Amino acid sequence: MKRSITHFFLTCGALLLALALNSFAFAQAKPAAKAPAKTEAAAPAPRNLLRIQFLRIKTGMNTEWQAFRKSESLPALRKGGTKEQTVSAMSVFGEAGYLVVTPIESLAQFDSPSPIVQALGQEGATAYAARAARFVESAHYLALETRPELSSPPAQNYQAKLFVITTTTVAPGRFDDYESYVKTALLPVIKQAAPRGYLLGRVAYGGQTNQYMSALFVDSWAELQRYREALTKAATAAKLAGKTAGIVLGTENTVYRFQPELSILPTAQQ
């Protein structure tokens, strides 16, 4: 597998996928409170870090790896304290492999033993790693910083199904220009084309920091076709062609399908 964020794993989640699997909170109906005369502007949503793993399994060992994931990896991760980790598989177009996404609570967590070591002890973790290694052809990790101000999140109760991961490489020194383009030109067009959601993040560690990764969520290939047609129409009307000249050096995309049976979901999603 190429050492590039274009060859995914996990985001969504996408990229990112972890963000699309937020627990659905049910609120009790309450009488509306009287609005104050003056209200402060809402605080911007915080940026978070996601640990992204691009995993490629050896030819012919996919079924065995999935069984190992279910019987050994998931129980050990849960025992070691992992509360959320999503797995998605490449679907139809792109380099075959898995995308594994884990929210990062704090970088300080990497000063402590990994969840596998905490669950199995050092000796047990070493033996586990040896068993796991026989399935793996390649693995690469990076940290992605989410950019909620440049995103259109899915509904809180949305269950990710199919999503397109697009990697965009931006020219050095043109990051502000690119983010301004996304916010003022691209995002309104994407919202008009009405996918299930759109999330954007930027590589923070482990890869090229001039690369952005986005996840666009749909429910099916038929819905993706409808979205493409709507996006083309909206982009033409907004005259987006040529607006990224000198800013964007290149883009690549891959389609992934979420694998809930290989994932650790928040309690409310199980």
C-alpha positions in Angstrom: 0.0 0.0 0.0 1.3 3.4 -0.9 2.2 5.6 2.0 -0.4 8.2 1.1 -3.6 9.3 2.8 -5.3 8.6 -0.5 -5.2 4.9 0.2 -7.5 4.3 3.1 -8.3 2.2 5.9 -10.2 4.6 8.9 -12.7 8.5 7.2 -15.1 8.5 7.0 -15.0 7.4 9.0 -15.5 8.0 7.7 -13.0 9.8 8.3 -14.1 10.7 10.0 -16.4 7.8 10.2 -16.2 8.0 14.0 -17.8 11.5 13.7 -20.7 10.1 11.7 -21.5 7.5 14.4 -22.3 9.9 17.3 -24.8 8.5 19.8 -28.4 9.7 19.3 -29.6 11.5 22.4 -33.4 11.7 23.0 -34.4 14.9 24.8 -37.6 15.4 26.8 -39.9 18.1 25.5 -39.8 21.2 27.7 -41.6 24.5 27.6 -39.6 27.0 25.5 -37.7 29.4 27.7 -38.0 33.1 27.0 -35.1 34.2 24.9 -32.8 36.9 26.4 -32.7 40.3 24.8 -29.1 39.6 23.7 -27.5 36.3 22.9 -23.8 35.5 22.5 -22.6 33.9 19.3 -22.3 30.1 19.6 -18.8 28.9 20.2 -17.2 27.1 17.2 -17.3 23.3 17.3 -14.0 22.0 18.7 -11.5 20.3 16.4 -10.6 16.7 17.3 -8.0 14.2 16.3 -8.7 10.8 14.7 -6.2 8.0 14.4 -6.4 6.6 10.9 -5.1 3.1 9.9 -4.7 2.0 6.3 -4.7 -1.8 6.5 -4.1 -4.2 3.6 -4.6 -7.9 4.2 -2.6 -10.6 2.4 -4.3 -12.1 -0.6 -6.6 -15.1 0.3 -6.6 -14.3 4.0 -9.4 -11.8 4.2 -11.9 -14.3 5.7 -9.4 -15.5 8.3 -8.5 -12.0 9.3 -12.1 -11.1 9.8 -12.6 -14.1 12.1 -9.4 -13.1 14.0 -10.7 -9.6 14.3 -14.0 -10.8 15.8 -12.6 -13.5 18.1 -9.4 -11.8 19.4 -8.9 -8.2 18.4 -12.4 -6.8 19.4 -12.5 -8.5 22.9 -8.9 -7.3 23.7 -9.6 -3.8 22.5 -12.8 -3.6 24.6 -11.0 -5.0 27.6 -8.2 -2.5 27.1 -10.6 0.5 27.2 -11.3 1.2 23.5 -14.8 2.7 23.4 -15.1 3.4 19.7 -13.3 2.1 16.6 -14.9 1.9 13.1 -13.8 -0.4 10.3 -14.7 0.1 6.6 -13.8 -1.9 3.5 -12.9 -0.6 0.1 -15.9 -1.0 -2.2 -15.6 -1.6 -6.0 -13.2 1.2 -6.9 -9.7 1.7 -5.3 -6.9 -0.3 -3.7 -8.4 -3.2 -1.7 -8.0 -2.7 2.0 -9.6 -1.6 5.2 -9.9 1.8 6.9 -9.8 1.8 10.7 -10.7 5.0 12.5 -10.2 5.5 16.3 -11.0 8.8 18.1 -8.0 10.3 20.0 -9.0 11.6 23.4 -5.6 13.2 24.0 -2.2 12.8 22.6 -1.1 12.1 26.2 -2.7 8.6 25.8 0.2 7.5 23.7 2.5 7.9 26.7 0.7 4.9 28.2 0.7 1.3 27.1 -1.7 0.5 24.2 -5.1 -1.0 24.8 -3.8 -4.4 23.7 -1.0 -4.3 26.2 -3.4 -3.1 29.0 -5.7 -6.0 28.2 -3.2 -8.9 27.6 0.0 -7.7 29.4 3.3 -7.3 27.6 3.9 -10.9 27.0 0.3 -11.6 25.8 0.4 -8.5 23.5 3.7 -9.8 21.9 2.1 -13.1 21.2 -1.1 -11.4 19.9 1.0 -9.2 17.6 2.8 -12.3 16.1 -0.6 -13.9 15.4 -2.0 -10.7 13.8 1.1 -10.1 11.7 0.5 -13.2 9.6 -2.6 -11.6 8.0 -1.1 -8.2 7.3 0.6 -7.2 4.1 1.0 -3.5 5.1 -0.3 -1.0 7.6 0.2 2.8 7.9 -1.1 5.2 10.5 -1.7 8.9 10.6 -3.5 11.5 12.8 -6.2 13.6 11.1 -7.5 16.8 12.6 -11.2 17.4 12.0 -12.4 20.7 10.6 -16.1 21.1 11.7 -16.3 24.6 10.4 -15.6 23.3 6.9 -18.0 20.3 7.2 -21.7 19.5 7.0 -22.2 16.7 9.5 -24.7 13.8 9.1 -27.7 13.8 11.3 -27.0 12.5 14.8 -29.0 9.3 14.3 -27.4 8.6 10.9 -25.8 5.2 10.5 -23.0 5.4 7.9 -23.3 3.0 5.0 -21.3 4.0 1.9 -18.9 7.0 1.7 -16.4 8.5 -0.7 -13.0 9.5 0.7 -11.4 12.3 -1.3 -7.8 13.3 -0.7 -6.8 16.8 -1.8 -3.2 17.9 -2.0 -2.9 21.7 -1.6 0.0 23.9 -2.8 2.4 25.1 -0.1 1.3 28.4 1.3 -2.2 28.2 -0.1 -4.0 26.6 2.8 -6.0 29.7 3.7 -7.0 30.1 0.1 -8.1 26.5 -0.1 -10.1 26.6 3.2 -11.8 29.8 2.1 -12.8 28.2 -1.2 -14.3 25.2 0.7 -16.2 27.4 3.1 -17.5 30.0 0.6 -17.8 28.1 -2.7 -17.6 24.3 -2.4 -19.6 23.6 0.8 -22.7 25.5 -0.3 -22.7 23.6 -3.6 -22.3 20.3 -1.7 -25.2 21.1 0.6 -27.3 22.0 -2.4 -26.6 18.6 -4.0 -27.8 17.1 -0.6 -25.6 14.1 0.4 -26.2 12.5 3.8 -23.2 14.4 5.1 -19.8 15.8 4.4 -16.8 15.9 6.7 -13.4 17.5 6.2 -10.1 17.0 8.0 -6.4 17.8 7.6 -3.4 15.6 8.2 -1.7 16.5 11.4 0.9 13.7 11.9 2.1 10.6 10.0 1.6 12.0 6.5 1.8 15.0 4.2 0.4 18.0 6.2 -0.6 19.7 2.9 -3.2 17.1 2.4 -6.9 17.3 3.3 -9.2 14.3 3.5 -13.0 14.5 3.1 -15.8 11.9 3.5 -19.0 12.3 1.6 -21.8 10.0 2.9 -24.6 8.3 0.8 -26.8 5.3 1.4 -26.2 3.5 -1.9 -24.6 3.5 -5.3 -27.9 4.7 -6.8 -27.9 7.6 -4.3 -24.3 8.4 -5.2 -25.3 8.6 -8.9 -28.1 11.1 -8.1 -25.7 13.1 -6.0 -23.1 13.3 -8.8 -25.7 14.6 -11.2 -27.0 17.2 -8.7 -23.4 18.2 -7.8 -22.4 18.7 -11.5 -25.5 20.9 -12.1 -24.9 23.0 -9.0 -21.2 23.3 -9.6 -21.8 24.5 -13.1 -24.3 27.1 -11.9 -21.8 28.3 -9.3 -19.0 28.4 -11.9 -16.6 26.5 -9.7 -14.4 25.4 -12.6 -11.0 27.0 -12.4 -11.5 28.5 -8.9 -8.8 26.2 -7.5 -6.2 26.8 -10.2 -2.8 27.2 -8.5 -4.3 26.1 -5.1 -5.1 22.4 -5.6 -2.2 20.2 -6.9 -4.3 17.0 -7.2 -7.2 14.9 -5.9 -7.9 11.2 -5.5 -10.9 9.3 -4.2 -11.9 5.8 -2.9 -15.3 4.4 -2.0 -15.7 2.5 1.3 -18.5 0.5 2.9 -18.9 0.5 6.7 -18.5 -2.9 8.4 -20.4 -2.7 11.7 -19.6 -6.3 12.7 -15.9 -5.5 12.7 -16.3 -2.2 14.6 -16.7 -1.1 18.2 -19.6 1.3 18.4 -20.7 3.6 21.2 -23.2 1.9 23.6 -26.1 3.9 22.1 -25.3 2.6 18.6 -25.2 -1.1 19.5 
